[in-house]
Amino acid sequence: MVTDHRVRRLIAVRNKYDYQYQAADAAGMSSKTAGKYLHSGKLPSQCRVEHSWPTRQDPFGEDWDFVKQLLQDTQGTLVI
């Protein structure tokens, strides 16, 4: 995974080398990945897509009302 730090390093060293693959090697990434970030002009953190869908089924989905009621009923009676 390419980090923002590596892309910043790539941008800093891109003019020191004659070829893109040399700058990519100095920044610690592949030439294809370096080309992607140099062409887009964005950092990896700016390219991430926010996920708005669930990645797995909610384990408490069916029982959540019961758990909530149980917590409210036993709120003052728990002794640890």
C-alpha positions as CSV (number, residue, x, y, z in Angstrom):
1,M,0.0,0.0,0.0
2,V,1.4,3.4,-1.0
3,T,1.3,6.0,1.7
4,D,1.1,9.8,1.5
5,H,4.7,10.0,2.7
6,R,5.9,7.9,-0.3
7,V,4.0,10.0,-2.8
8,R,5.4,13.2,-1.3
9,R,8.9,11.6,-1.6
10,L,8.1,10.8,-5.2
11,I,7.1,14.4,-6.0
12,A,10.2,15.7,-4.2
13,V,12.6,13.5,-6.2
14,R,10.9,13.4,-9.6
15,N,13.0,16.2,-11.1
16,K,16.3,14.7,-9.8
17,Y,16.1,11.7,-12.2
18,D,15.8,11.3,-15.9
19,Y,13.3,8.6,-16.0
20,Q,10.1,7.9,-14.0
21,Y,11.1,4.4,-13.0
22,Q,14.2,5.9,-11.3
23,A,12.1,8.3,-9.2
24,A,9.6,5.6,-8.4
25,D,12.4,3.3,-7.2
26,A,13.8,6.1,-5.1
27,A,10.4,6.7,-3.5
28,G,9.8,2.9,-3.0
29,M,7.0,2.1,-5.4
30,S,6.5,0.7,-8.9
31,S,6.7,2.8,-12.0
32,K,3.1,2.3,-12.8
33,T,1.9,3.4,-9.4
34,A,4.2,6.4,-9.6
35,G,2.7,7.4,-12.9
36,K,-0.8,7.1,-11.5
37,Y,0.0,9.5,-8.7
38,L,2.0,11.9,-10.8
39,H,-0.7,12.1,-13.4
40,S,-3.6,12.5,-10.9
41,G,-1.7,15.0,-8.7
42,K,-3.5,13.6,-5.6
43,L,-2.3,11.8,-2.5
44,P,-3.6,8.3,-1.6
45,S,-5.6,9.7,1.3
46,Q,-7.4,12.0,-1.2
47,C,-8.3,9.2,-3.5
48,R,-10.0,6.9,-1.0
49,V,-13.7,6.4,-1.4
50,E,-16.0,6.4,1.7
51,H,-18.0,3.3,2.1
52,S,-21.6,3.9,2.9
53,W,-22.7,0.2,2.8
54,P,-22.3,-2.4,5.5
55,T,-19.4,-4.7,5.0
56,R,-20.9,-7.5,7.1
57,Q,-24.2,-8.4,8.6
58,D,-25.0,-6.7,11.9
59,P,-24.6,-9.4,14.7
60,F,-27.1,-7.5,17.0
61,G,-29.5,-6.6,14.3
62,E,-32.4,-8.8,15.4
63,D,-31.7,-8.6,19.1
64,W,-30.7,-5.0,19.5
65,D,-34.1,-3.9,21.0
66,F,-33.9,-6.6,23.6
67,V,-30.3,-5.7,24.5
68,K,-31.2,-2.0,24.8
69,Q,-34.1,-2.8,27.1
70,L,-32.0,-5.1,29.2
71,L,-29.4,-2.4,29.7
72,Q,-32.0,0.2,30.6
73,D,-33.6,-2.2,33.1
74,T,-30.3,-3.1,34.8
75,Q,-28.7,0.3,34.6
76,G,-28.5,1.0,38.4
77,T,-28.3,-2.6,39.6
78,L,-25.0,-3.7,38.2
79,V,-22.3,-4.4,40.8
80,I,-18.8,-5.0,39.6
